[in-house]
């Protein structure tokens, strides 16, 4: 995890589990993270922007945060408009 001030922290990434309704979350140190923070998540193969949504569990030293991918929302919004324009192009061919 990279906070905006370039601090890096090791965290445990818990992926989304669609069948149980569990959204993506991570477990990490409590002190540097707050709900609403925007940061970069590097999972070893991807580097993506995320926003912390809420605290699921917390102790004095660690917290579990639910988050959402910021870039995923942007891509799906763009994808929806591209799909519509592609579909419109098919009608002109038929």
Sine and cosine of phi, psi and omega as CSV:
sin_phi,cos_phi,sin_psi,cos_psi,sin_omega,cos_omega
0.00,0.00,0.74,-0.68,0.08,-1.00
-0.89,-0.47,0.88,-0.47,0.09,-1.00
-0.98,0.19,0.29,-0.96,-0.03,-1.00
-0.82,0.57,-0.48,0.88,0.00,-1.00
-1.00,0.06,0.31,0.95,0.14,-0.99
0.96,0.29,0.25,0.97,0.11,-0.99
-0.97,0.23,0.66,-0.75,0.03,-1.00
-0.93,-0.38,0.69,-0.73,0.00,-1.00
-0.73,-0.68,0.67,-0.75,0.09,-1.00
-0.98,0.20,0.72,-0.69,0.00,-1.00
-0.63,-0.78,0.31,-0.95,0.07,-1.00
-0.99,-0.16,0.89,-0.45,-0.03,-1.00
-1.00,0.04,0.80,-0.60,0.05,-1.00
-0.92,-0.39,0.94,-0.35,-0.10,-1.00
-0.95,0.32,0.26,-0.97,0.07,-1.00
-0.91,0.41,0.68,-0.73,0.06,-1.00
-0.88,-0.48,0.98,-0.18,-0.11,-0.99
-0.88,0.47,-0.59,0.81,-0.06,-1.00
-0.93,0.36,-0.50,0.87,-0.01,-1.00
-0.99,-0.16,-0.14,0.99,-0.02,-1.00
0.99,0.14,0.11,0.99,0.01,-1.00
-0.97,0.25,0.86,-0.52,0.03,-1.00
-0.99,0.13,0.28,-0.96,0.01,-1.00
-0.86,0.52,0.64,-0.77,0.02,-1.00
-0.47,-0.89,0.15,-0.99,0.11,-0.99
-0.61,-0.80,0.41,-0.91,0.07,-1.00
-0.92,-0.40,0.79,-0.61,-0.02,-1.00
-0.41,-0.91,-0.08,-1.00,0.01,-1.00
-0.89,0.45,0.57,-0.82,-0.06,-1.00
-0.95,0.30,-0.65,0.76,-0.24,-0.97
-0.90,0.43,-0.59,0.81,-0.10,-1.00
-1.00,0.03,-0.17,0.99,-0.16,-0.99
-0.94,-0.33,0.62,-0.79,0.06,-1.00
-0.65,-0.76,0.50,-0.86,0.07,-1.00
-0.83,0.55,0.70,-0.71,-0.02,-1.00
0.99,-0.13,-0.28,0.96,0.04,-1.00
-0.86,0.50,0.63,-0.78,0.16,-0.99
-0.94,-0.35,0.70,-0.71,-0.05,-1.00
-0.43,-0.90,0.04,-1.00,0.04,-1.00
-0.97,-0.26,0.68,-0.73,0.03,-1.00
-0.92,-0.40,0.86,-0.51,0.05,-1.00
-0.94,-0.35,0.94,-0.34,-0.03,-1.00
-0.99,-0.12,0.22,0.97,0.01,-1.00
0.98,-0.17,-0.47,0.88,0.03,-1.00
-0.84,-0.54,-0.36,0.93,0.01,-1.00
-0.72,-0.70,0.51,-0.86,0.09,-1.00
-0.84,-0.54,0.96,-0.29,-0.12,-0.99
-0.81,-0.59,0.44,-0.90,0.05,-1.00
-1.00,0.07,0.67,-0.74,0.02,-1.00
-0.73,-0.68,0.29,-0.96,0.11,-0.99
-0.76,-0.65,0.76,-0.65,0.00,-1.00
-0.96,0.26,0.81,-0.59,-0.08,-1.00
-0.99,-0.10,-0.73,0.68,-0.01,-1.00
-0.29,-0.96,0.32,-0.95,0.06,-1.00
-1.00,0.02,0.82,-0.58,0.02,-1.00
-1.00,-0.02,-0.68,0.74,0.02,-1.00
-0.55,-0.83,0.47,-0.88,0.07,-1.00
-0.45,-0.89,0.54,-0.84,0.14,-0.99
-0.79,-0.62,-0.17,-0.98,0.04,-1.00
-0.93,0.38,-0.44,0.90,-0.10,-0.99
-0.90,-0.44,-0.47,0.88,-0.01,-1.00
-0.77,-0.64,0.39,-0.92,0.06,-1.00
-0.65,-0.76,0.47,-0.88,0.12,-0.99
-0.94,-0.35,0.84,-0.54,-0.03,-1.00
-0.91,-0.41,0.71,-0.70,0.19,-0.98
-0.99,0.11,0.62,-0.78,0.00,-1.00
-0.63,-0.77,0.21,-0.98,0.11,-0.99
-0.77,-0.64,0.49,-0.87,0.05,-1.00
-0.99,0.17,0.83,-0.56,0.00,-1.00
-0.96,0.29,-0.71,0.70,-0.04,-1.00
-0.93,0.36,-0.42,0.91,0.02,-1.00
-0.91,0.40,-0.64,0.77,0.01,-1.00
-0.90,0.43,-0.70,0.72,0.00,-1.00
-0.89,0.46,-0.69,0.72,-0.03,-1.00
-0.91,0.41,-0.67,0.74,-0.02,-1.00
-0.93,0.36,-0.56,0.83,0.04,-1.00
-0.92,0.40,-0.66,0.75,0.04,-1.00
-0.93,0.38,-0.65,0.76,-0.02,-1.00
-0.88,0.48,-0.62,0.79,0.01,-1.00
-0.89,0.45,-0.66,0.75,-0.01,-1.00
-0.95,0.31,-0.57,0.82,0.04,-1.00
-0.92,0.39,-0.64,0.77,0.01,-1.00
-0.89,0.45,-0.64,0.77,0.02,-1.00
-0.89,0.45,-0.71,0.70,-0.02,-1.00
-0.92,0.39,-0.59,0.81,0.07,-1.00
-0.90,0.44,-0.65,0.76,0.01,-1.00
-0.91,0.42,-0.65,0.76,0.04,-1.00
-0.89,0.46,-0.60,0.80,0.02,-1.00
-0.90,0.44,-0.54,0.84,0.01,-1.00
-0.89,0.45,-0.64,0.77,-0.02,-1.00
-0.89,0.46,-0.58,0.82,0.02,-1.00
-0.94,0.33,-0.45,0.90,0.03,-1.00
-0.97,0.25,-0.60,0.80,-0.04,-1.00
-0.96,0.27,0.00,0.00,0.00,0.00
